[in-house]
Amino acid sequence: WGATMANLTCLQQTDLKSLIAYSSISHMGLVIAAIIIQTQWSLSGAMTMMIAHGFTSSALFCLANTTYERTKTRIMIITRGFHNILPMMTTWWLLINLMNIAIPPSINFTGELMIASSLFSWCPTTIIIFGLSMLTTASYSMHMLLSTQMGTSTLNTPTSPTHSREHLLLTLHTAPLILMSLKPELVF
């Protein structure tokens, strides 16, 4: 229930870093639920989700910082329109948001699927809360992506181009996630 409440709090956020932080609380709520159940699948799912979340959340904070460095604000509506200014950053935002949503075949999906099956076998009605939580996660993740990347830019100042250090940093976040998605035995 705590994960769903944190997700609903995410829908109210206008500050980019606050939204990412509440998203982390939501994901850790699922991890706590999985640890409490104490089955092999739930513990494996919790471990997988913690590892995946560590990379994904950190990458989202890196993206928020690159946006802040250029706009000097964390308010999402002010940071809109980056798809025209920095198209490669928009690609990073999309990729990492999709991992945050836990689309297949990402390792995030594997962790959430293991936790969901454990929760469902423990108590079938938890699938309703879990489904609501997943729907809300998709909603605020897409809201975050669309608010920061799409629309008309409100910036009146020149924006510096992306640096290779930013691309390297984001590559070092996503490469392990993709590697673990292709070879989940690395986690177990």
TAQUILIN-V512488 format. One record per pair of residues at least 12 apart in sequence whose ideal C-beta (glycine too) atoms are under 7 Angstrom apart, sorted by the first residue. I is the first residue (numbers start at 0). GAP is how many residues later the second one is. D is the distance in Angstrom with one decimal. If there is no record, write none. Layout:
I:GAP:D ; I:GAP:D
//
This chain:
0:128:6.2 ; 1:27:4.2 ; 2:23:4.7 ; 2:26:3.1 ; 2:27:5.1 ; 2:130:5.1 ; 3:125:5.5 ; 3:128:5.6 ; 3:129:4.6 ; 3:132:6.8 ; 5:16:5.3 ; 5:19:4.3 ; 5:20:3.8 ; 5:23:6.0 ; 6:19:4.8 ; 6:126:5.4 ; 6:129:3.8 ; 6:130:5.8 ; 6:133:6.8 ; 7:128:6.2 ; 8:13:5.0 ; 9:12:4.7 ; 9:13:5.6 ; 9:16:6.8 ; 9:130:4.1 ; 10:125:6.6 ; 10:128:6.5 ; 10:129:5.3 ; 13:61:5.6 ; 13:62:5.9 ; 13:63:6.8 ; 14:59:4.9 ; 14:60:6.5 ; 15:48:4.7 ; 15:51:6.7 ; 15:58:4.6 ; 15:60:5.4 ; 15:132:6.8 ; 16:44:7.0 ; 16:47:5.3 ; 16:57:5.4 ; 18:121:6.5 ; 18:125:5.9 ; 19:37:6.6 ; 19:40:4.7 ; 19:41:5.8 ; 19:44:6.0 ; 22:77:6.8 ; 23:29:7.0 ; 23:33:5.0 ; 25:107:7.0 ; 25:111:6.8 ; 26:22:6.6 ; 26:26:4.8 ; 29:19:6.5 ; 29:85:5.4 ; 30:15:4.7 ; 30:18:5.5 ; 30:19:5.8 ; 32:86:6.3 ; 33:12:3.9 ; 33:81:4.5 ; 33:84:6.0 ; 36:81:5.3 ; 36:82:7.0 ; 36:85:5.2 ; 38:79:5.4 ; 40:73:5.2 ; 40:76:6.2 ; 40:77:4.7 ; 41:73:6.3 ; 41:76:3.6 ; 43:70:5.7 ; 43:144:6.2 ; 44:66:5.1 ; 44:69:2.9 ; 44:70:4.0 ; 44:73:6.1 ; 45:69:6.7 ; 46:140:6.8 ; 47:59:6.3 ; 47:62:5.7 ; 47:63:3.6 ; 47:66:6.5 ; 47:139:5.2 ; 48:62:3.4 ; 48:63:6.5 ; 48:66:6.4 ; 50:136:6.0 ; 51:55:4.6 ; 51:56:4.4 ; 51:59:5.4 ; 51:125:6.3 ; 54:118:5.1 ; 54:121:5.8 ; 54:122:5.1 ; 55:40:6.4 ; 55:43:5.0 ; 55:44:5.2 ; 55:52:6.2 ; 55:121:6.8 ; 57:115:6.0 ; 58:37:4.7 ; 58:111:5.9 ; 58:114:3.7 ; 58:115:6.5 ; 59:36:5.9 ; 59:40:6.5 ; 61:107:5.6 ; 61:108:6.2 ; 61:111:6.8 ; 62:29:6.1 ; 62:30:5.8 ; 62:33:6.4 ; 65:23:6.5 ; 65:100:5.4 ; 66:12:5.2 ; 66:81:6.2 ; 69:89:5.0 ; 69:90:6.3 ; 70:84:6.5 ; 75:68:6.7 ; 75:71:3.9 ; 75:72:5.6 ; 76:70:6.1 ; 77:76:5.6 ; 78:69:4.9 ; 79:67:6.0 ; 79:68:6.3 ; 79:70:6.6 ; 79:71:4.0 ; 79:73:6.6 ; 79:74:6.5 ; 80:70:5.3 ; 80:71:5.4 ; 80:72:2.9 ; 80:73:6.7 ; 81:66:6.2 ; 81:67:5.0 ; 82:66:4.7 ; 82:67:5.9 ; 83:69:6.5 ; 84:68:6.2 ; 84:74:5.2 ; 85:76:5.6 ; 87:74:5.8 ; 88:73:5.8 ; 89:59:4.7 ; 91:78:5.0 ; 92:52:5.5 ; 92:55:6.6 ; 92:56:5.5 ; 93:51:6.4 ; 94:79:6.3 ; 95:78:6.8 ; 96:44:4.8 ; 96:47:6.6 ; 96:48:4.8 ; 98:78:5.9 ; 99:41:5.2 ; 100:36:6.0 ; 100:37:5.1 ; 100:40:5.0 ; 104:76:5.4 ; 105:71:6.6 ; 105:75:5.1 ; 106:70:5.7 ; 106:73:4.2 ; 106:74:4.6 ; 106:77:6.6 ; 106:80:6.9 ; 109:74:5.8 ; 115:14:5.4
//
